[in-house]
Amino acid sequence: MKNKSTSHEIRNHVASASIVFFCSSLCLATESPIVKSEFVYETAPFPQGHASTIAEATDGTLVAAWFGGTREKNPDVGIWVSRKLKGEWTAPTEVATGVQSADERFPCWNPVLFQPEDEPLMLFFKVGPSPSRWWGELLVSPDHGKTWKDRRRLPNDGVGPVKNKPVQMADGSIWCPSSSEHDGWRVHLEVTEGAAETWQTIGPLNDREKGAIQPSLLTHADGRWQMLCRNQDGKNGDIWQTWSDDLGKTWSEFAPTGLPNPNSGTDAVTLRDGRQLLVYNHTNRGRSFPSNREMLNVAVSENGRDWSAALVLERSKGEYSYPAVIQTDDGLVHITYTWQRRRVRHVVLDPSKFVLKPIREGKWPADAEQ
Protein backbone atom coordinates (compact mmCIF):
# COMPACT_ATOMS: atom_id res chain seq x y z
CA MET A 1 0.00 0.00 0.00
CA LYS A 2 2.84 2.31 0.86
CA ASN A 3 4.37 1.85 -2.55
CA LYS A 4 1.04 2.29 -4.29
CA SER A 5 0.31 5.47 -2.30
CA THR A 6 3.74 6.88 -3.12
CA SER A 7 3.29 6.03 -6.77
CA HIS A 8 -0.12 7.68 -6.75
CA GLU A 9 1.29 10.80 -5.12
CA ILE A 10 4.09 10.95 -7.67
CA ARG A 11 1.60 10.66 -10.53
CA ASN A 12 -0.50 13.46 -9.04
CA HIS A 13 2.60 15.62 -8.58
CA VAL A 14 3.70 15.04 -12.15
CA ALA A 15 0.20 15.74 -13.46
CA SER A 16 -0.05 18.91 -11.38
CA ALA A 17 3.36 20.05 -12.59
CA SER A 18 2.34 19.35 -16.18
CA ILE A 19 -0.83 21.38 -15.75
CA VAL A 20 1.11 24.25 -14.20
CA PHE A 21 3.68 24.08 -17.01
CA PHE A 22 0.91 23.97 -19.62
CA CYS A 23 -0.94 26.89 -18.05
CA SER A 24 2.29 28.86 -17.68
CA SER A 25 3.17 28.20 -21.32
CA LEU A 26 -0.34 29.17 -22.38
CA CYS A 27 -0.19 32.36 -20.36
CA LEU A 28 3.21 33.19 -21.81
CA ALA A 29 1.90 32.49 -25.31
CA THR A 30 -1.10 34.77 -24.82
CA GLU A 31 1.23 37.54 -23.64
CA SER A 32 3.08 37.63 -26.95
CA PRO A 33 2.51 40.93 -28.75
CA ILE A 34 2.07 39.04 -32.04
CA VAL A 35 -1.65 38.57 -32.65
CA LYS A 36 -1.31 37.27 -36.21
CA SER A 37 1.34 36.74 -38.89
CA GLU A 38 0.36 35.82 -42.43
CA PHE A 39 1.03 36.45 -46.10
CA VAL A 40 -1.29 38.77 -47.98
CA TYR A 41 -0.99 36.40 -50.94
CA GLU A 42 0.60 33.00 -51.48
CA THR A 43 0.65 33.10 -55.27
CA ALA A 44 0.38 35.97 -57.73
CA PRO A 45 0.57 36.64 -61.47
CA PHE A 46 3.88 38.48 -61.01
CA PRO A 47 7.25 37.17 -59.76
CA GLN A 48 8.22 40.14 -57.55
CA GLY A 49 6.34 42.41 -55.17
CA HIS A 50 7.66 45.32 -53.12
CA ALA A 51 6.86 48.58 -51.28
CA SER A 52 3.59 47.62 -49.59
CA THR A 53 1.14 49.93 -47.85
CA ILE A 54 -1.89 49.33 -45.65
CA ALA A 55 -4.93 51.31 -44.51
CA GLU A 56 -8.16 50.78 -42.60
CA ALA A 57 -11.15 51.95 -44.64
CA THR A 58 -14.07 53.74 -42.99
CA ASP A 59 -16.07 50.50 -42.76
CA GLY A 60 -13.19 48.72 -41.01
CA THR A 61 -11.93 46.85 -44.08
CA LEU A 62 -8.18 46.40 -44.24
CA VAL A 63 -6.75 47.28 -47.65
CA ALA A 64 -3.17 46.54 -48.75
CA ALA A 65 -1.35 47.60 -51.91
CA TRP A 66 2.15 47.19 -53.38
CA PHE A 67 3.90 47.32 -56.73
CA GLY A 68 4.38 44.05 -58.60
CA GLY A 69 5.85 42.88 -61.87
CA THR A 70 8.86 41.15 -63.37
CA ARG A 71 11.18 43.18 -61.15
CA GLU A 72 11.56 46.72 -59.85
CA LYS A 73 12.02 49.29 -62.65
CA ASN A 74 10.59 46.94 -65.31
CA PRO A 75 7.87 48.62 -67.42
CA ASP A 76 5.38 45.87 -66.57
CA VAL A 77 5.35 46.81 -62.87
CA GLY A 78 1.88 47.93 -61.78
CA ILE A 79 -0.01 48.67 -58.57
CA TRP A 80 -1.82 45.73 -56.97
CA VAL A 81 -4.47 45.69 -54.24
CA SER A 82 -5.93 43.11 -51.83
CA ARG A 83 -8.71 43.53 -49.25
CA LYS A 84 -9.29 41.51 -46.12
CA LEU A 85 -12.84 40.16 -46.18
CA LYS A 86 -14.23 37.68 -43.66
CA GLY A 87 -10.75 37.01 -42.31
CA GLU A 88 -9.15 36.29 -45.71
CA TRP A 89 -7.20 38.44 -48.14
CA THR A 90 -8.69 38.66 -51.61
CA ALA A 91 -6.63 37.67 -54.63
CA PRO A 92 -4.35 40.49 -55.85
CA THR A 93 -5.96 42.81 -58.39
CA GLU A 94 -4.01 45.20 -60.59
CA VAL A 95 -5.56 48.68 -60.32
CA ALA A 96 -2.98 50.84 -62.12
CA THR A 97 -0.28 50.49 -64.76
CA GLY A 98 2.19 52.94 -66.24
CA VAL A 99 0.86 52.66 -69.79
CA GLN A 100 1.08 56.08 -71.47
CA SER A 101 0.31 55.13 -75.06
CA ALA A 102 0.31 52.13 -77.38
CA ASP A 103 4.11 52.16 -77.53
CA GLU A 104 5.09 53.73 -74.19
CA ARG A 105 4.86 52.24 -70.73
CA PHE A 106 6.68 53.13 -67.51
CA PRO A 107 6.92 51.22 -64.24
CA CYS A 108 4.77 52.16 -61.23
CA TRP A 109 6.31 52.74 -57.80
CA ASN A 110 5.62 53.08 -54.07
CA PRO A 111 1.84 53.06 -53.54
CA VAL A 112 0.55 54.77 -50.38
CA LEU A 113 -2.95 54.17 -49.06
CA PHE A 114 -4.63 56.78 -46.87
CA GLN A 115 -8.12 57.10 -45.41
CA PRO A 116 -8.97 60.77 -44.78
CA GLU A 117 -11.91 61.96 -42.72
CA ASP A 118 -15.17 62.22 -44.69
CA GLU A 119 -13.52 61.45 -48.03
CA PRO A 120 -13.02 58.31 -50.17
CA LEU A 121 -10.04 56.04 -49.59
CA MET A 122 -6.97 57.41 -51.40
CA LEU A 123 -4.28 55.51 -53.28
CA PHE A 124 -1.22 57.58 -54.14
CA PHE A 125 1.48 56.11 -56.39
CA LYS A 126 4.32 57.13 -58.65
CA VAL A 127 4.84 56.57 -62.40
CA GLY A 128 8.03 57.07 -64.38
CA PRO A 129 11.26 55.49 -65.59
CA SER A 130 13.15 56.07 -62.30
CA PRO A 131 12.78 57.78 -58.89
CA SER A 132 14.62 60.82 -60.25
CA ARG A 133 12.09 61.22 -63.08
CA TRP A 134 8.80 59.92 -61.71
CA TRP A 135 5.62 61.90 -60.94
CA GLY A 136 2.76 61.41 -58.50
CA GLU A 137 -0.73 60.16 -59.34
CA LEU A 138 -3.88 59.48 -57.34
CA LEU A 139 -6.84 57.09 -57.41
CA VAL A 140 -9.82 57.13 -55.04
CA SER A 141 -12.17 54.38 -53.94
CA PRO A 142 -15.79 55.12 -52.95
CA ASP A 143 -16.38 51.54 -51.78
CA HIS A 144 -13.54 50.82 -49.31
CA GLY A 145 -10.99 49.62 -51.85
CA LYS A 146 -13.25 47.44 -54.01
CA THR A 147 -13.15 49.69 -57.07
CA TRP A 148 -10.94 52.63 -57.99
CA LYS A 149 -11.66 55.68 -60.14
CA ASP A 150 -10.83 59.30 -60.97
CA ARG A 151 -7.18 58.69 -61.75
CA ARG A 152 -5.29 61.94 -62.04
CA ARG A 153 -1.85 63.42 -61.85
CA LEU A 154 -1.15 65.45 -58.70
CA PRO A 155 -1.24 69.25 -59.03
CA ASN A 156 1.87 71.44 -59.09
CA ASP A 157 4.14 68.53 -60.07
CA GLY A 158 3.42 66.86 -56.75
CA VAL A 159 5.02 63.55 -55.83
CA GLY A 160 2.60 62.90 -52.98
CA PRO A 161 3.54 60.81 -49.96
CA VAL A 162 6.67 59.22 -51.38
CA LYS A 163 6.54 55.99 -49.36
CA ASN A 164 4.85 56.48 -46.00
CA LYS A 165 1.32 57.55 -45.11
CA PRO A 166 0.18 61.16 -44.67
CA VAL A 167 -1.09 62.58 -41.39
CA GLN A 168 -4.37 64.51 -41.25
CA MET A 169 -4.36 67.36 -38.76
CA ALA A 170 -7.24 68.73 -36.68
CA ASP A 171 -7.95 71.45 -39.26
CA GLY A 172 -8.47 68.81 -41.96
CA SER A 173 -5.21 69.48 -43.78
CA ILE A 174 -3.32 66.42 -45.02
CA TRP A 175 0.47 66.50 -44.64
CA CYS A 176 2.31 64.16 -46.97
CA PRO A 177 5.93 63.27 -46.02
CA SER A 178 7.81 63.25 -49.29
CA SER A 179 11.19 63.46 -50.97
CA SER A 180 12.93 63.75 -54.33
CA GLU A 181 16.06 62.26 -55.90
CA HIS A 182 16.66 64.42 -58.98
CA ASP A 183 18.88 66.95 -57.13
CA GLY A 184 20.40 64.80 -54.43
CA TRP A 185 18.31 63.08 -51.77
CA ARG A 186 16.05 65.85 -50.45
CA VAL A 187 13.12 65.70 -48.04
CA HIS A 188 10.07 67.94 -48.32
CA LEU A 189 6.39 68.07 -47.32
CA GLU A 190 3.33 68.36 -49.54
CA VAL A 191 0.12 69.74 -48.01
CA THR A 192 -3.40 69.35 -49.34
CA GLU A 193 -7.02 69.21 -48.25
CA GLY A 194 -9.33 66.19 -48.16
CA ALA A 195 -10.15 66.13 -51.88
CA ALA A 196 -6.53 66.81 -52.94
CA GLU A 197 -7.55 69.70 -55.19
CA THR A 198 -4.97 72.15 -53.82
CA TRP A 199 -1.32 71.27 -53.41
CA GLN A 200 1.47 73.11 -51.57
CA THR A 201 5.13 72.10 -51.19
CA ILE A 202 7.30 72.96 -48.18
CA GLY A 203 11.03 72.45 -48.60
CA PRO A 204 13.42 70.89 -49.44
CA LEU A 205 14.37 70.68 -45.78
CA ASN A 206 17.89 69.20 -45.99
CA ASP A 207 21.00 69.87 -48.03
CA ARG A 208 22.60 67.41 -50.44
CA GLU A 209 25.36 66.50 -47.99
CA LYS A 210 22.85 64.95 -45.60
CA GLY A 211 21.09 62.81 -48.15
CA ALA A 212 17.72 61.56 -46.88
CA ILE A 213 14.45 60.37 -48.39
CA GLN A 214 11.20 58.60 -47.50
CA PRO A 215 10.26 60.37 -44.24
CA SER A 216 7.63 59.33 -41.72
CA LEU A 217 5.73 62.12 -39.97
CA LEU A 218 5.08 61.86 -36.21
CA THR A 219 3.27 64.19 -33.80
CA HIS A 220 3.98 64.65 -30.09
CA ALA A 221 1.70 65.58 -27.21
CA ASP A 222 3.67 68.77 -26.55
CA GLY A 223 2.87 70.03 -30.06
CA ARG A 224 6.19 69.21 -31.70
CA TRP A 225 6.37 67.33 -34.99
CA GLN A 226 9.12 64.88 -35.93
CA MET A 227 10.23 63.20 -39.13
CA LEU A 228 12.32 60.03 -39.35
CA CYS A 229 14.07 59.43 -42.69
CA ARG A 230 16.02 56.88 -44.67
CA ASN A 231 19.74 57.65 -44.76
CA GLN A 232 21.76 57.51 -47.97
CA ASP A 233 24.88 56.38 -46.05
CA GLY A 234 24.07 52.69 -45.61
CA LYS A 235 27.49 51.55 -44.41
CA ASN A 236 27.63 53.47 -41.16
CA GLY A 237 24.44 55.47 -41.40
CA ASP A 238 21.75 56.26 -38.86
CA ILE A 239 18.09 56.96 -39.37
CA TRP A 240 17.92 60.75 -39.76
CA GLN A 241 15.57 62.89 -37.70
CA THR A 242 14.32 66.47 -37.88
CA TRP A 243 11.93 68.39 -35.61
CA SER A 244 9.43 71.22 -35.98
CA ASP A 245 8.19 73.48 -33.17
CA ASP A 246 5.83 75.51 -35.34
CA LEU A 247 3.44 72.96 -36.86
CA GLY A 248 5.60 72.08 -39.84
CA LYS A 249 6.56 75.54 -41.04
CA THR A 250 10.25 75.25 -40.17
CA TRP A 251 12.43 72.27 -39.31
CA SER A 252 15.65 71.63 -37.40
CA GLU A 253 18.90 70.54 -38.99
CA PHE A 254 18.89 66.83 -39.82
CA ALA A 255 20.66 64.77 -37.15
CA PRO A 256 21.21 61.07 -36.39
CA THR A 257 18.84 59.16 -34.14
CA GLY A 258 21.46 56.63 -33.02
CA LEU A 259 19.52 53.86 -34.75
CA PRO A 260 21.31 52.18 -37.69
CA ASN A 261 20.02 52.30 -41.23
CA PRO A 262 21.41 50.24 -44.16
CA ASN A 263 19.98 52.64 -46.76
CA SER A 264 16.56 51.02 -46.50
CA GLY A 265 13.02 52.30 -46.05
CA THR A 266 11.43 52.68 -42.63
CA ASP A 267 7.98 53.62 -41.35
CA ALA A 268 6.64 54.94 -38.08
CA VAL A 269 3.34 55.84 -36.44
CA THR A 270 2.20 57.88 -33.45
CA LEU A 271 0.17 55.54 -31.25
CA ARG A 272 -2.97 56.74 -29.52
CA ASP A 273 -1.25 56.43 -26.13
CA GLY A 274 1.29 59.03 -27.29
CA ARG A 275 4.20 56.66 -27.89
CA GLN A 276 6.05 56.52 -31.19
CA LEU A 277 6.49 53.16 -32.94
CA LEU A 278 9.16 52.60 -35.59
CA VAL A 279 9.63 49.65 -37.96
CA TYR A 280 13.08 49.42 -39.57
CA ASN A 281 16.12 47.28 -40.38
CA HIS A 282 18.34 47.58 -37.28
CA THR A 283 21.46 46.89 -39.35
CA ASN A 284 24.07 48.51 -41.55
CA ARG A 285 25.47 47.41 -44.88
CA GLY A 286 28.08 44.69 -44.68
CA ARG A 287 28.85 41.00 -45.00
CA SER A 288 28.43 39.82 -41.42
CA PHE A 289 25.04 38.45 -40.40
CA PRO A 290 22.70 40.16 -39.79
CA SER A 291 23.36 43.09 -42.09
CA ASN A 292 21.64 44.90 -44.96
CA ARG A 293 17.97 43.91 -44.96
CA GLU A 294 18.33 40.59 -43.11
CA MET A 295 16.70 41.76 -39.87
CA LEU A 296 13.48 43.76 -39.44
CA ASN A 297 12.73 45.33 -36.07
CA VAL A 298 10.11 47.21 -34.07
CA ALA A 299 11.18 49.91 -31.60
CA VAL A 300 9.12 52.19 -29.35
CA SER A 301 9.81 55.59 -27.82
CA GLU A 302 7.94 57.86 -25.42
CA ASN A 303 9.75 61.01 -26.50
CA GLY A 304 11.02 60.27 -30.03
CA ARG A 305 14.66 60.35 -28.88
CA ASP A 306 15.16 57.42 -26.51
CA TRP A 307 14.22 54.16 -28.18
CA SER A 308 13.54 50.69 -26.78
CA ALA A 309 13.52 47.35 -28.55
CA ALA A 310 10.07 45.79 -28.80
CA LEU A 311 10.28 42.94 -31.31
CA VAL A 312 12.30 41.28 -34.06
CA LEU A 313 9.96 40.56 -36.96
CA GLU A 314 12.52 38.78 -39.15
CA ARG A 315 16.11 37.64 -38.72
CA SER A 316 17.45 35.38 -41.47
CA LYS A 317 19.18 35.48 -44.83
CA GLY A 318 17.26 37.29 -47.52
CA GLU A 319 15.39 40.58 -47.78
CA TYR A 320 12.80 41.82 -45.28
CA SER A 321 12.21 45.46 -45.95
CA TYR A 322 10.07 48.50 -46.75
CA PRO A 323 7.59 48.27 -43.87
CA ALA A 324 4.32 50.14 -43.59
CA VAL A 325 2.59 50.53 -40.22
CA ILE A 326 -0.77 51.79 -38.96
CA GLN A 327 -2.85 51.55 -35.80
CA THR A 328 -6.47 50.53 -36.37
CA ASP A 329 -9.55 51.63 -34.43
CA ASP A 330 -9.33 48.59 -32.15
CA GLY A 331 -5.88 49.69 -30.96
CA LEU A 332 -3.94 46.95 -32.75
CA VAL A 333 -0.88 47.71 -34.87
CA HIS A 334 -0.76 46.37 -38.44
CA ILE A 335 2.51 46.06 -40.33
CA THR A 336 3.11 44.96 -43.90
CA TYR A 337 6.52 44.46 -45.46
CA THR A 338 8.42 42.90 -48.34
CA TRP A 339 9.24 39.25 -47.75
CA GLN A 340 12.07 38.07 -50.02
CA ARG A 341 10.68 40.26 -52.83
CA ARG A 342 8.23 37.42 -53.51
CA ARG A 343 5.40 38.12 -51.08
CA VAL A 344 3.96 40.69 -48.70
CA ARG A 345 3.84 39.74 -45.03
CA HIS A 346 1.10 41.09 -42.73
CA VAL A 347 1.72 41.10 -38.98
CA VAL A 348 -0.73 42.25 -36.29
CA LEU A 349 0.65 43.38 -32.92
CA ASP A 350 -0.89 44.28 -29.57
CA PRO A 351 1.21 47.25 -28.38
CA SER A 352 0.01 46.84 -24.80
CA LYS A 353 1.98 43.57 -24.59
CA PHE A 354 5.39 44.88 -25.61
CA VAL A 355 8.23 44.05 -23.21
CA LEU A 356 10.62 46.90 -23.93
CA LYS A 357 14.41 46.83 -23.59
CA PRO A 358 16.41 50.07 -23.94
CA ILE A 359 18.57 50.42 -27.05
CA ARG A 360 21.95 51.75 -25.97
CA GLU A 361 24.73 52.97 -28.29
CA GLY A 362 22.79 51.73 -31.30
CA LYS A 363 22.99 48.07 -30.28
CA TRP A 364 19.92 45.84 -30.33
CA PRO A 365 19.59 44.24 -26.85
CA ALA A 366 20.52 40.56 -26.83
CA ASP A 367 17.59 39.75 -24.53
CA ALA A 368 14.98 41.59 -26.62
CA GLU A 369 12.17 39.39 -27.93
CA GLN A 370 13.16 37.54 -31.08
N, C-alpha and C positions, 0 to 999 in steps of 0.2 A: 504493500500500500504506500509505504514511504516513497519508493521509487516511482510509482505511478503518480503520486501527488506532485513530486518534484518535476517529473516530466510534464505534467499538466501545467504547472506554474511556469515552466520554461516556455511551453508553447504559447501561453497567454502573454508572457513578457515579449516574446518575439512578435506575436501578432500586434500587440499594443505598439511596440516600437515601429513596426511596419506602417501601422495606421498613422502614427505621429509623423514618420518620414514622408508618407504619401501626402498628408495634409500640409506639412511644411513645404514640400515640393510644389504642391498645388498653389499654396499661398504665394510662394516665390514667383511661380509662373504668372499668376494673375497680377503681380506687381510690375511685371515688365511694361515699359512704356510702349512697346510695339503692339498695337491692336490688330494690325493686318499687314501682310506683305504679299504682293501679287504682281503679275505682269498685266499690263493693260491689254496686250495681245500676245498670243503664242505664235501665230503665223500671220503673214501679211504679204500683199502683192508687191513688195519692194524689199531689197536685201538689207538696206541700212536705214535706221531712224535715229534722230538726234534732236536736241534742243526742245525738250517738252515743256509744256505749260499746263496749268490746271486752274479751274475756277469753279465756284459753286453758284449755279444759276439761282434766280429768285424763287423757283419752286423747290429748291434743294437738290436738284440734279447736279451730279459732278460731271464736268466736261473736261476732257484732256485733248491736247493737240500737240503736234510735233511736225518737223519736216522729214519726209521720207523719199527715197529714190535709190538710184544705183549707188551713189555715194555723194557726199557733200561736194557742192560746186557743180555737179552734173546738171545739165539743162532739164533732165526729167524729174528733178526734185520738186515735189509739191507739198502742200499743207494738208495734213490728215487729221481727222477728228474721231474720237470715240466718246460715248456717253455711258454713264453707269446707270442701268435700269434694272430694277428688281435684283440688285446685288451682283449683276454681271455687266462687264463692259461690252458694248456693241462692237461689231466688226469695224475696223478702220474704214473711213470714208474720205476720199479726197475731195476737198472743198475749194481748193485754189491751185492753179498752176501759173507758171510764168510765161505762158504763151502770149506773144505780142502780135504775131501775124502768122500767115501760113508758113513762112520760112524763118521765123525768129522766135526763139524761146530761151528764157533765162531761168536759172534756178530760183526757188523760193528759200527763204531763210527765217529763222528765229520767230516763230509765232508767239504771241502773248495774248492770253485770254484775260478779260476783265469784265466784271459785272458792276456797272455803276448803279447808283440809286435812281429808280424811276425811269430807266432807259433799257433798251434791249442789250443782251449780252454782246460784247465787243470781241472781235478777233483781229488784232493787229499782226502784220507780218511784213517782211521785206522781200523785194524782188530786184534782181540785178545780177550782173556777172560776177561781182565780188563785193565784200563788205565796204571797200573804198568807193564803190560806184553804185551801190543799191539805193532804193528809195522805199518809203513807207506806204503801205496800203491798209485798208480797213474793210472788214465785212461785219455785218450785224445779224443777230439771230433773234427773231421775235418769239420763238418757241423753244427757248432754253437749250439751244445748240442742235436742234433737229434739222433745221434748214437755215441757209445763210443767203443774204441778199445785199443789195445796195453797195456793191464793191466800188471803192473809189480810192484815188490817190490822196494822201494827206495834204492839206493846204500848206502853203509857204515852204515847200520842199521838206516837209517834216519827215523824220525817220520814225517817230512814235517811240513807245517804250522798246528799247533796243533788244532786251532779253527778259527783263524782270518786270513784274506787274506795276501798274500805276498805283497811286494812293489818292483817294478822293477826300478832300478836306471838308470841313463843316460848312463852308460857303458854297459847296457844290463843285468847285473847281477840281479838275483832274490833273495831277502832276505826274508826268511820265519821265522816269529816269532813263536817260539816253546817252548816246555817245556816237562819235564818228571816227573814221580811220583814214580819211583822205588827206589829212594834214597832221600826221602824227595821231597818237591815241588820245582823244580829247573827250572829256565828259561834259554834258550839258543837260538841261531840263527843258521839256516841252510841256506847255500848259494849255489846257483846253476846257471846255464846258462839257456837259453830259452828252450832247449830240455831236460833238467834235466838229462843229462848224467854224469855230475860230481857233487859231493856232498861234502860240507865242513861244519863242525860244529864249532861254536864259543861258548865257555862256558863250564859248567854252569856259570851264571853271578851272582848268589845270593847264600848265604849259607842256610843251612837247617832251621836256626832260623827264617829267614824272608821268610817263605814259600809263593811262588807265582807261578802261572801258567797262561797259555792262554794269552800271551801278544798281544797287538796291536802295530804296528810300525808306527810312525809318523815322518815326516820330517819338518824342519823349514827353513824359508827363510835365516837365518843367517848361515846355514850349519849344525846346530846341529840336532841330531836325538833323539827321545824320545820313550820310551815304557811305556805303561800303562798295568797293570797286575791285575789279580784276586788275592785276598788276602785270605789266608787260615783261618785267624781269622775273622769269620763271625759275632761274637757277637759285637765287638767294632772295627772292622777293617776298614781300608781305602783302596781305590784303590792304589796300589803301583805304583811308577814311578822310572825310571832310565834314565839317559841321556848319550849321547856320543858326544864328540867334535872332534872325529877323524874318522868319517864315519864308525862307528860300530865296530872298532877294540877293543876299551876299553869302559867300562861303569862305571858310578858313583854308589855309594852305593845305594841300594834300600831305598826309603823314601816315607812317606805318601803324598798323594795329598791333603788331607783334605776333600775328597769326600768319603762318606760311601760305604761299600761293604759288602753284607751279605753272602760272599763266593759264588758268582755267576758270571757267565761269562759276559764280557763286549765286546764292539768293538768300534773302533774309526777310523776316516779317516781324512787326511789332505785335506781340500777343496782347490779348485783352487784359491780362493782369499787369501790363506795363513792361514786362521783360522783353528783351530782344532775342530772337532765335535766328541762328545763322547755319546754313548748310553749305559745305565747302570741302575741297580736298585738302586735308591737313598734311601737306607734303610739299616738297620742292622738286624741281627737275633733277634727275640723276639716274644712276644704274642700280643703287642699292634698294632693296625692298623694305617698306613700301615707298615708292616715289611716283612722280608724275600723277597720273589719275588712277592709281591702284588702291587708294583708300578714300572713302567718302564719309564725312563726319558731321555731327550736329553739335553745336555749341550754344550756350545760353549766357546772357549777360543782363544784369539789372540796370547798369548805367551806360552800356555801349562801349566801355573801355576795358573793363575787367571781365574776362571770359572764362567760363567753366565748361569742361567736357561733359556732354550728355550721353552721346551714343556714337558708336561706329556702325554705319549702315552697310559698308562693304570694305573688305580688306583681302584682296587676292589679285593675282595677275590679271591684267586686262584693263579695260576702261570703264570707269563709273564716274559720270561727270554731268555737268550742266543741270544742276537741280533747279526745281521750282517748288516753292512752298507757300501754303496758305493756311489760315485757321478758319474752319467752318463754324456755322452758327451753334453747333453742339459743343464747341470748345476743342474739338480734336484738331490735330495738325496733319495736313496731307502733303506729302512730298512725292514728286515724280522726278525721275532722272534717267539718263542714258545708261543702259546696261549692255556693255560690249558692242555698242553701235548696232545691235541687232534687235533689241526690244526696249520698251519703256517700262521701268519698274514703278509701282505705286505702293507707298508705305504710309500707314496711318499710325500716328503716335498720340498718346495721352500725355500732355506736358505736365500734368500734376504728378506723374509717377517718375519723373526724371530723378536720378541720383547723381548730383553734380559734383565734379572734382575740378578744383582750380587748375587752369592752364598757366604754368609758370615758365618764363623764358622761351615761349613758343613751343614747348614740348608737350605732346599729348600724354596725359597721365597713364602710367602702365596699368593702374587698377581701375581705369574707366571702363564702363560696360562695353563689351565687344559685340 
